[in-house]
Amino acid sequence: HHALPDRAMGFCIFNNIAIAAASLIAKGGARRVAIFDWDVHHGNGTQDVFYSRSDVLFVSLHQWPHYPGTGLATELGSGDGLGYNVNFPFPAWTGDSDYLAAIDQCFAPLCREFRPDHILVSAGFDAHRDDYLANMNLTSRVFGQMASRLRTLADELCDGRLTLFLEGGYNLAALEQSVCE
């Protein structure tokens, strides 16, 4: 979710989620795609690709300030994409309830209005409280809760079309436990 169209960035050589969303739209598999990014780092590459487009809703939850230094709440999109880019720059040590509230109070209502044909998730597990690369306070359990909420939303809005892409997660025990939740 960091790779830009013309260069690799972070640990990302390609921006798999952006490629998938663009392909779904280009090949007629979807008219609108919603992307939810819960990786601890802002999905700057995904934001960059879709910043001026109205056929992709991009919502990112991430630690701020932190790499890559983008993802302020004021970054809302431009041109046709204005309002289709939403950032939650959370301070260090943010926990489960804030992430769940972002889904329940922002992403779900936006999706219901946007009516995506597919929901894609940048599922990074590096916001886990035991991960070495950041300073967030998420438990393993909340990752299952977030996935469950997004599954329910996908069932409601787009015939269950939900795809999760593994992003970060550097404590292997926390990653395993979180994915199993």
Disulfide bonds with the S-S distance in Angstrom:
none
